[in-house]
Amino acid sequence: MGTGRKFNKQPVTRPKKSGLERRRREKTQRSRLVALGMDEETVRKMDTKTIRALIQKPEKVKAAVQA
């Protein structure tokens, strides 16, 4: 019986996600949407899941803003 990851789930094995890095990622994603032409106030009110979904399809965001 070996000792795999099941018995060694420490941050040394896999580093923890930090809040600072998460906020930095969210800030850059918001700025990308603003750069695509979306209104800054609208982007500020969006939740994180929506922002991530929109970032994945920049062409659709551009088309929606143009229309």
C-alpha positions as a printed Julia matrix, in Angstrom:
67×3 Matrix{Float64}:
   0.0    0.0     0.0
   1.7    3.18   -1.21
   1.4    6.66    0.16
   0.28   8.93   -2.66
  -1.21  12.4    -2.71
  -4.16  11.21   -0.64
  -2.01  11.25    2.5
   0.09  14.3     1.57
  -2.35  17.07    0.7
  -0.17  19.91    1.9
   0.4   23.3     0.27
   3.98  22.16   -0.34
   2.63  19.59   -2.8
   0.32  22.06   -4.48
   0.49  25.78   -3.65
  -2.55  27.59   -2.28
  -4.36  30.18   -4.35
  -3.88  33.62   -2.87
  -6.51  36.33   -2.59
  -4.1   38.92   -3.94
  -3.54  36.98   -7.15
  -7.29  36.41   -7.55
  -8.03  40.13   -7.23
  -5.24  40.93   -9.7
  -6.7   38.48  -12.25
 -10.2   39.9   -11.8
  -8.9   43.45  -12.25
  -7.12  42.6   -15.52
 -10.19  40.75  -16.81
 -12.38  43.77  -16.06
  -9.94  46.06  -17.86
 -10.0   43.74  -20.9
 -13.78  44.04  -21.13
 -13.56  47.83  -20.91
 -10.91  47.76  -23.65
 -13.32  45.75  -25.83
 -15.78  48.65  -25.6
 -18.06  47.78  -22.71
 -19.2   50.49  -20.31
 -16.98  50.69  -17.21
 -19.95  51.04  -14.84
 -21.64  47.94  -16.32
 -18.46  45.89  -15.97
 -17.99  47.04  -12.38
 -21.44  45.73  -11.42
 -20.93  42.28  -13.02
 -20.09  39.21  -10.99
 -16.93  37.2   -11.61
 -18.58  34.28  -13.41
 -20.16  36.59  -15.97
 -16.88  38.4   -16.56
 -15.03  35.12  -17.14
 -17.71  33.93  -19.57
 -17.52  37.17  -21.57
 -13.71  37.2   -21.69
 -13.75  33.78  -23.34
 -15.6   35.14  -26.41
 -14.2   38.61  -27.2
 -15.65  38.68  -30.72
 -19.18  38.32  -29.34
 -18.53  41.13  -26.85
 -17.32  43.42  -29.64
 -20.37  42.6   -31.76
 -22.76  43.21  -28.84
 -21.16  46.57  -28.07
 -21.3   47.65  -31.72
 -25.0   46.75  -32.03
